């Protein structure tokens, strides 16, 4: 029997006709799918999906519109192309996710505004310190001097500088506590 006759019998639920049709078209279906999908394991899976779909949708075949083999190979080609597109989309999604994980979202304008606001708060809090506290904190934290170097620059005893810095930093922490 030919594929057209077999497919019409399959549409009626004939299992024997499906076995014959399967034997007749499985090679060409797999060959077409293999050329599109390229991966042998994926090709086998897609070919099986096509043949299962053939059993389920045989009643949709219209012999007036073309041959059974053309209809079956069209089903196979569509399914193979869908698989390739799906695999490509999945790969692109994975790449995007990997990129996002490597380069987190960053809004430069927001970051700059927040940094500006933080600098302004620090300036305001520094302005609330005594002159000696402000000088000590500025020399140590903004200019990188050690406590001993700050004491030498301000011509003060080391203990005095440490006390002023401790008091100044405590006041800064309290002042900035409302911002953090």
TAMO-V68793 format. One record per run of one state. SS is the DSSP state (alpha for helix, beta for strand, coil for the rest). FROM is the first residue (numbers start at 1). LEN is the number of residues. If there is no record, write none. Layout:
ss:SS from:FROM len:LEN
ss:SS from:FROM len:LEN
This chain:
ss:coil from:1 len:2
ss:alpha from:3 len:9
ss:coil from:12 len:3
ss:alpha from:15 len:23
ss:coil from:38 len:2
ss:alpha from:40 len:21
ss:coil from:61 len:7
ss:alpha from:68 len:35
ss:coil from:103 len:5
ss:alpha from:108 len:20
ss:coil from:128 len:3
ss:alpha from:131 len:12
ss:coil from:143 len:4
ss:alpha from:147 len:8
ss:coil from:155 len:3
ss:alpha from:158 len:19
ss:coil from:177 len:4
